[in-house]
Amino acid sequence: MPHLVLASASPARLATLRNAGIDPTVIVSGVDESQLDGLPPARLAEDLADLKCAAVAARDDVPAGALVLGCDSVLDLDGQALGKPRDADEARARWRAMRGRAGVLRTGHVLRVAGSDHPGAAGVASTEVHFADVTDAEIEAYVATGEPLHVAGAFTVDGLGGAFVTRIEGDHHNVVGVSLPLLRDLVRSLGHEWTDLWSSPTGG
């Protein structure tokens, strides 16, 4: 049975995978994300995911044959890639620009086989997110919690920011950080069955 290694520090991604019956090993890549800049949002998301995946797949402590998953999310707003805000001021400015509008959350997924020369598989999941017309007071209160500073696009749908998202068109899991349908396709493209990754026959 293949074992999944998650090359991400995101607790939301880990929780999503565990809820889907998969209990991955977490190894944070530690790559410098600032080395990539000026790319279109979808390309940036996939290239950052590839950097993370490659860094972890090359480690000596990752067993050969393990499936290493790298993910990275950005919010595409008017063609501009918005990752994690640098500070509270940037988070406030983001929300003033986003409120009452829609953006596309793009998550790059790259899956590699550790210890193999196989090029792996990759894809980008895109989900349209519609934001509420939040007030300045709501923005201030939300930024003060610190939550928007730790997530791509300065919002969550599975946390305090959930009330500020009015509609999602596409894969809900992708907005949390990992598209389960896309990941299933990538796993199958590498010759494995999705259900083989379940930590028990019932997916529990």
C-alpha positions in Angstrom: 0.0 0.0 0.0 1.4 3.4 -0.9 1.9 5.9 1.9 1.1 9.6 1.5 3.6 12.3 2.7 2.2 15.8 2.9 4.8 18.5 2.1 2.8 21.2 3.9 2.4 22.8 7.3 -1.3 23.6 6.7 -3.5 22.1 9.5 -6.5 22.6 7.2 -5.0 20.4 4.5 -4.1 17.7 7.1 -7.6 17.8 8.6 -9.2 17.5 5.1 -7.1 14.4 4.3 -7.8 12.8 7.6 -11.5 13.4 7.2 -11.2 11.6 3.9 -9.7 8.6 5.5 -6.0 9.3 4.8 -3.4 9.8 7.6 -0.4 11.2 5.9 3.1 11.9 7.4 3.7 15.6 7.5 7.1 16.9 6.4 7.4 20.6 5.9 9.5 21.6 2.9 10.9 24.9 4.2 11.4 26.3 0.7 11.6 30.0 0.1 8.4 30.9 -1.6 9.6 34.3 -2.5 11.9 32.9 -5.2 9.0 32.7 -7.5 7.3 36.0 -8.4 5.5 37.6 -11.3 3.8 34.5 -12.6 0.1 34.1 -13.5 -1.9 32.8 -10.5 -2.4 29.2 -11.7 1.2 28.9 -12.8 2.5 30.3 -9.5 0.3 27.9 -7.5 1.6 24.9 -9.4 5.2 25.9 -9.4 5.2 26.6 -5.7 3.6 23.2 -5.1 6.3 21.6 -7.3 9.1 23.3 -5.3 7.6 22.0 -2.0 7.0 18.5 -3.4 10.5 18.2 -4.9 12.3 19.4 -1.7 10.5 16.8 0.4 10.7 13.9 -2.1 14.5 14.3 -2.3 15.0 13.9 1.5 16.7 10.8 2.8 14.1 10.2 5.5 11.3 9.8 3.0 10.9 6.1 2.2 11.2 5.0 -1.4 7.8 4.5 -3.0 6.0 7.0 -0.8 3.7 9.5 -2.6 4.7 13.0 -1.8 2.1 15.7 -2.1 3.0 19.4 -2.5 0.2 22.0 -2.5 0.0 25.7 -2.7 -2.9 28.1 -2.9 -3.3 31.6 -4.2 -6.4 33.8 -4.7 -6.7 35.0 -8.2 -8.3 38.5 -8.0 -8.4 40.3 -11.4 -5.5 38.2 -12.6 -3.3 39.1 -9.6 -2.0 36.2 -7.3 -2.7 36.9 -3.7 -1.0 34.6 -1.2 -0.7 35.2 2.5 -0.8 38.9 3.4 2.5 40.3 4.7 0.9 42.1 7.6 -2.4 43.4 9.1 -2.4 46.4 6.9 -2.2 44.3 3.8 -4.9 42.0 5.1 -7.2 45.0 5.6 -6.5 46.3 2.1 -7.2 42.8 0.6 -10.6 42.6 2.2 -11.6 46.1 1.1 -10.8 45.0 -2.4 -12.5 41.6 -2.1 -15.7 42.5 -0.4 -18.9 42.2 -2.4 -16.9 40.6 -5.2 -15.7 37.2 -6.4 -12.2 35.7 -6.8 -10.9 32.3 -7.9 -9.0 30.2 -5.4 -6.3 28.3 -7.3 -4.5 25.4 -5.7 -1.6 23.7 -7.3 -1.1 20.0 -6.6 2.0 18.0 -7.4 2.4 14.3 -6.6 5.8 12.6 -6.9 7.0 9.0 -6.1 9.9 9.2 -3.6 13.1 7.5 -4.8 11.8 7.3 -8.4 12.7 9.0 -11.7 9.1 9.2 -12.6 8.1 12.9 -13.3 5.0 12.5 -11.2 1.7 14.2 -11.8 0.4 17.7 -11.4 -2.7 19.8 -11.7 -4.4 23.0 -10.6 -7.9 23.1 -9.1 -9.9 26.4 -9.4 -12.9 27.3 -7.3 -14.8 30.6 -7.6 -15.4 32.2 -4.2 -18.0 35.0 -3.6 -17.4 37.3 -0.7 -19.9 39.2 1.4 -20.0 42.9 1.4 -18.4 43.1 4.8 -18.3 46.3 6.8 -15.1 48.1 7.9 -15.8 47.1 11.5 -16.0 43.4 10.4 -12.8 43.7 8.6 -11.0 45.2 11.6 -12.4 42.5 13.9 -11.4 39.7 11.6 -7.9 41.0 11.0 -7.5 41.5 14.7 -8.0 37.7 15.2 -4.9 37.0 13.2 -6.5 34.3 11.1 -6.3 36.1 7.8 -2.5 36.6 8.2 -1.9 32.8 7.9 -3.9 31.8 4.8 -3.8 32.5 1.1 -6.2 35.2 0.1 -6.5 36.4 3.7 -9.7 34.3 4.3 -10.8 30.8 5.4 -14.1 29.1 4.6 -13.7 26.5 7.5 -12.9 29.0 10.2 -13.9 32.5 11.4 -14.0 33.7 7.8 -16.7 31.3 6.8 -19.5 33.8 7.5 -17.9 36.2 5.0 -18.1 33.8 2.1 -21.6 33.8 0.5 -21.1 31.2 -2.3 -18.6 28.8 -3.7 -18.7 27.5 -7.2 -16.6 24.3 -7.6 -14.8 22.0 -5.2 -15.3 23.2 -1.6 -12.3 21.2 -0.4 -10.1 23.1 -2.8 -10.9 26.3 -0.9 -9.7 24.6 2.3 -6.4 23.8 0.6 -6.5 20.4 -1.2 -8.9 19.2 -3.9 -9.8 15.6 -3.1 -11.2 14.9 -6.6 -8.1 16.2 -8.3 -5.8 14.4 -5.9 -7.7 11.1 -6.6 -7.1 11.7 -10.3 -3.4 12.2 -9.7 -3.1 9.2 -7.5 -4.8 7.0 -10.1 -2.5 8.5 -12.9 0.4 7.1 -10.9 -1.0 3.6 -10.9 -2.6 3.5 -7.5 -6.2 3.3 -6.2 -7.5 6.2 -4.1 -9.0 3.7 -1.6 -5.6 2.1 -1.1 -4.6 5.3 0.7 -7.3 4.9 3.3 -6.0 4.2 6.8 -8.6 1.5 7.3 -10.9 -0.4 4.9 -13.8 1.9 6.0 -11.8 5.1 5.5 -11.8 5.8 9.3 
